[in-house]
Amino acid sequence: MQEHVELGFLLSRYGALLTPRQRELLSMAVDEDFSLSEISEQAGISRQGARDVIQRAAAQLRAYENALGDEKRARQLRELAGKLAQCPAVMADEAARTLVENMMEIIDNGV
């Protein structure tokens, strides 16, 4: 399950670097939770073909993350911003809360 979630984050961060076909099939597997049979039927290919495309795309996403580390940094920033949001001083100050919310939005939309 954790791998599934990780792939979802990586797909949203680096998905544009995949081919449209890879992005489509991996999205079916990760975002829509389709089985290999469902994906192969939708794509008009064999289950093995669907599996190969998905595994290749997942490997590419992991390679991008290993080289660039954007998702790791975003995860760390999300964690720190979440802790900051829980500070009493921030919770009591509407302007500070708004700044933290804006920071979280920027992090979620790409650092």
C-alpha positions in Angstrom: 0.0 0.0 0.0 2.8 2.4 0.9 4.4 1.8 -2.5 1.1 2.6 -4.2 0.9 5.9 -2.3 4.5 6.7 -3.1 3.9 6.0 -6.8 0.9 8.3 -6.7 3.1 11.2 -5.4 5.8 10.4 -7.9 3.3 10.3 -10.7 1.9 13.7 -9.8 5.4 15.2 -9.5 7.1 13.6 -12.5 4.3 12.2 -14.6 4.8 14.8 -17.4 8.2 13.2 -18.1 6.6 9.9 -19.0 5.1 9.0 -22.4 1.4 9.6 -22.6 0.9 5.8 -22.8 3.0 5.2 -19.7 1.2 8.0 -17.8 -2.2 6.7 -18.8 -1.6 3.1 -17.8 0.2 3.9 -14.5 -2.6 6.3 -13.6 -5.1 3.6 -14.1 -3.1 1.4 -11.8 -2.3 4.0 -9.1 -5.1 6.6 -9.3 -8.0 4.4 -10.3 -6.8 1.2 -8.7 -7.5 -0.9 -11.8 -6.3 -4.5 -11.9 -4.0 -5.6 -14.7 -6.9 -7.3 -16.4 -8.9 -4.1 -16.4 -6.0 -2.0 -17.6 -5.1 -4.5 -20.4 -8.7 -4.6 -21.5 -9.0 -0.8 -21.6 -5.6 -0.4 -23.4 -6.2 -3.3 -25.8 -3.0 -5.1 -24.8 -2.1 -8.3 -22.9 -1.9 -8.3 -19.1 1.9 -8.9 -19.5 2.1 -5.9 -21.8 0.3 -3.7 -19.3 2.5 -5.0 -16.5 5.6 -4.3 -18.4 4.6 -0.7 -19.2 3.6 0.0 -15.6 6.8 -1.5 -14.2 8.9 0.5 -16.6 7.1 3.7 -15.9 7.3 3.2 -12.1 11.1 2.5 -12.5 11.5 5.7 -14.5 9.6 7.7 -11.8 11.9 6.3 -9.1 15.0 7.1 -11.2 13.8 10.7 -11.5 13.2 10.9 -7.8 16.6 9.4 -7.0 18.3 11.9 -9.3 16.3 15.0 -8.4 14.8 14.3 -4.9 11.9 16.8 -5.4 9.3 14.6 -3.7 11.6 13.9 -0.8 12.1 17.6 -0.2 8.4 18.3 -0.7 7.6 15.6 1.9 10.1 17.2 4.4 8.7 20.7 3.8 5.1 19.4 4.2 6.0 17.8 7.5 7.7 21.0 8.8 4.9 23.2 7.6 2.4 20.9 9.4 4.4 21.3 12.6 4.5 25.0 12.1 0.7 25.1 11.6 0.3 23.4 15.0 2.3 26.1 16.9 0.1 28.0 19.3 1.5 31.4 18.0 0.5 30.4 14.4 -2.8 29.0 15.5 -3.7 32.3 17.3 -2.6 34.5 14.3 -4.8 34.5 11.3 -2.2 36.1 9.0 0.4 33.5 10.1 -2.1 30.6 9.5 -2.8 32.0 6.0 0.9 32.2 5.3 1.3 28.5 6.4 -1.7 27.5 4.3 -0.2 29.3 1.2 3.1 27.6 1.9 1.4 24.2 2.0 -0.3 24.9 -1.3 2.9 25.9 -3.0 4.6 22.7 -1.7 1.7 20.5 -2.9 1.7 22.2 -6.4 5.4 21.6 -6.9 8.4 23.0 -5.1 
